[in-house]
Structures are given as structure tokens and as C-alpha cells.
Amino acid sequence: LEKIAANVVKKCPASREELLSMPQLSKLGVNVGSVPYPTPVRDGYPEDIQTSIIDQWGSERSNYRIEGGCPSAPCNSWWQIVWSKVSHIGCSLNNCGNRTTMVCIYSSRADPETDHPFKVGNGCSACPEGFERCENKMCASESQNPTEPEFQSEAFEKDEDSNDNEGYKEEEPNKDNNSDNNPYAAASGTGGQVLDHESSDSATQFTVPFATFFTLLLLGILA
């Protein structure tokens, strides 16, 4: 999923609807967000870009009504984050003009036609087979390193190699995006944790355990 997110964010998508229309992502959940670039640097590190974008998505929680959906304003980004069938997530960052864009790909696409993204009840009270371990009141895989479903990434890579999908071919390096003016070449916004940044023209990639990702969302909402 991380590789898929990296391929998608290279195209600098402008909206979630743009991602939803991609046939390669038809079975996957998607979210996209952005913040101004260059990002302000504090104490030698860029501001926490990932958390800022997650907070954007999480703020849609206020539009949700337990009696039935989001009648007053959209909440699809938040809906995707809390969709109960998601077990894996992969994200990637890219500098897109005067914005830094983050794309996250989820192992299951949320169904906006349902009234609720989850069932109300005690945490971990209805965990599916293979996800009986309870972590932060969420169902987690019994394995500490669960295997990511392969059919999703393979399907995307197969489409990527086809002649009909030229938009996903490797682009020429951006000469303006070098390590001197790119704060991600040295560090991320995760409290100084260095991310995988293979070259100055490649998108920053990271994989987040879903339980950790969801916890960050809750902290952002409650803060």
C-alpha cells in the first residue's frame, strides 16, 4: 500500500474524488490532503505535516450524527479513517508546487451509502477471526507483523505496466526539488524521526500501523 501511495502522490492529486475515479484503486480506500510548502521549520525539524493533514480529515468528525451519517457537511475522509474493515494503511508525501501533499491508501474502501462507519458497542467486542488481539480498544492481528494482502498491490502494479496507464510512469526528476530546499531529505515531522527518503526527487514514504494511525486521529480530535 505504501508503494501504491507513492505512485499516486507523484501525480499531485488535487482531490479525493480524483483518487476515487482511478480504476487501479477501485477496491482500496483513499484519502488526500495538503499543507503549504515550504513547511515552517521549528527546532531544526519541519512541522508535523502528517499530523496536520490527519487533523484535517479528523475534523470532519464534528459533521457526523450517530442517528445517521453526515447530513450537514461531508465527512468522507474521516469516514474512511474509522472504517472498521480497514486492516492496513500506507502513506506517502510529495512536494507539489506550493503545497505538500499526502496520500494514504487503505486496505478496504469505506461505503458512504451506509449510515454508520462502525457499530456502537464496547471496544474489541466483535473482533473478526485473526484479529482477536485488542490494542487501544481496537481489533488487531494476532501476528505482530501481519502480512499485507498481496492481490491489491499486484493488481495496481499490473495496471501500472499497461499502455493505458502512462500517467503512472516514472517522471523526470524535479531539478528544483533538491536536498538544499527540501526539509524531508533530512527529517520528517514525526518528532525528529528520520523517514525513508531515497533521493531528493522521490516521494517520502512511510507505513503506519492502523492502530497507531487511529490513535493519532483520536488524540487530534480530543486535543
N, C-alpha and C positions, 0 to 999 in steps of 0.2 A: 504493500500500500504506500509505503514511503517513496518507492521508485515511481509509482503512478503519480503521486502528488508532485514529485519533482518534474516529471514530464509535462504535467498540466500547467504548473505555475510558470514555466518558461514562456508560455504564451501570454502571460499577464492578463488573465481573465478579469473582466470588469464586474461581473455579477454572478450570483449563484445560479440564476436561470441559464446563463451561458454554459455552465458546467452540466446542469441537468439535461441539456439538449444533446450532449455528446453521447453517441451510441456506445462508445467504449466503457462508459460509466453507468450504463443503464441499470445495473444491479447493485451499484455502490452508492453509499451516501456521500454527500459533498457539502463543504462549506468554504466560503472565500471571504476574506476581509483584508483591510489595508490600513496603514497609518502613514503619516507624512515621512518623506525621506529627504535629506538625511535625518536620522534619528538623533535627538539630543543625547550627548554623552555625559554621564554623571559618574564621578569617581573612577574614570577610566574605562567604563563599560557603557554600551548603548542601553537605553531604557528597555524595560522588559516588553519587547514587541509582542511575543506570543501571548502574554497575559493580557495586554491591552486589547488585542483582537478578540481573544476569548471573552473578555468582558463585554465587548460589543455584542457578540452573539448572546451571551448570558443575560444581557439587559432586556432581551425580548421576553424573559420570564414574566415580567410585570403585565404583559398583554394576555397571559393565559388565564382562563377561568376553568376551575375544576368541573363546573357543571357542563362544560362543552366547548373546548377549543379556544380560539383566539378571535373573538367577534369584532374587536375594535381596531386591531392592528396586527400585521404579520408577526409570526413568531417561528418561522420555519427553521432558522438557523439554530435556535435554542432547542426546538423540537427534535432536530437531528442529533444534537449532542446527548440528549437524555433518552433517545430511542432505546428501548430495553433489549432489543435483539442485537445491538452492536457489541462485538467482542474484540475487535481490533481497530486501530486507527493509525494512519501515517500522515505526516505533515511535511511541508516544505516551504521555504521562504525564497523570495526573489525581489530584487530591486526593479521596479517598473516606473521609469521616469522619475517623477517627484513623489512616488509612493512606494512603500514596501508592502508587498502582497504576500499573504499566507493562504495556502490551500491545504485543507485537511480532507482525506478520503477515509470513509468509514466502511466496515465490512458488510453493513446492511443499510439499505435506504429506508428512511422513515416514510411512513404512509400518511400524507397530510389529510387524507379523507377520513381517518379515524378521529374519534372525539378526544382520545387521550393517548399520549405517547407512552404511558405506563399505567399499571394498575395500582390503585391506592391500597396500601397494606404495610405490614412490618417488613423491614429490610431483610432480604435473603429468605423470605418465607415461601418462595415459589421458584427456586433455582432449577434450571433445566439440567439434564444429565450431562455430566462432565464439567459442570460449573457449580459444584456444591460448596466450594470454599467461600467463606464470607469475608470480604475485605471492605472496610469502610461502609458497611451496610449494603454492599453490592455483591452480586454473584461473581465469583472469579474462578478461573480454570484451576483444576486440581494440580496441573503442571505449573511449575514456576516459570517455564518458558514455553507456553503453548505454541503449537505450530500454526502459522498463518495459513488460511485456506489458499491453495495454490491456483484453483481454477480462475480466480478473479484476476490475478496479475498476469497469468498466462494468456488469458483472453485479451487483455489490454495490449500485451506485447505482440500478440499475433496481429492485431489490428494496426499496431504501430508500424509493422513491417510492410503493410499492404500499400499499394499505389494510391489508394483512395484516401490515405491518411497522411498526406505530405506535411500537414501542419505540425506533426509531432517529430519531424526530423530535427537533428541537432542543428542549432543555429550557429552562425558565426559569432565568435566571442565579441562582447561589447568592450571596445577599447577604452571607454570612459569608466568602466567598472573594474578598477584595479584596486590593489590592496591598500593604496595610499588614501583613497577616499571611500573605502568600503569597510565600515566598522565590523562587519560579520566575518571578515577574513581573520580577525584575531580573537573575537569573543562574541558571545551571544548575550541576550538579555535575561538569562536564567541565573542570576546571581553570580555571574562570572564563570559559569561552566562553558568550556570551550566546545563548540559544536564541530561536526564534520564538515569542513569546507575544503574540498579537494583543490579547487583553483578559484581565482578571483572572478571568473566568469560563470561559475556554476552556481546553481541554487543551493542555499543552505538547507540540509535535510535533517530531520530528526523524527524518531519514533517515540510515541508516548503511550505507556500502558494506560488503558482506558480508565481504570480506577483512579489513577493519578490525575488524568485529564479532567475527569468529572469532579474530583476533589478540588482542583484549582478553580473550576467553574463555581462550585458552591461557595468557596472562600471569597471569590469575587462578588458574588451576589450578596453575601452576608456582611461584607466589609462596609 
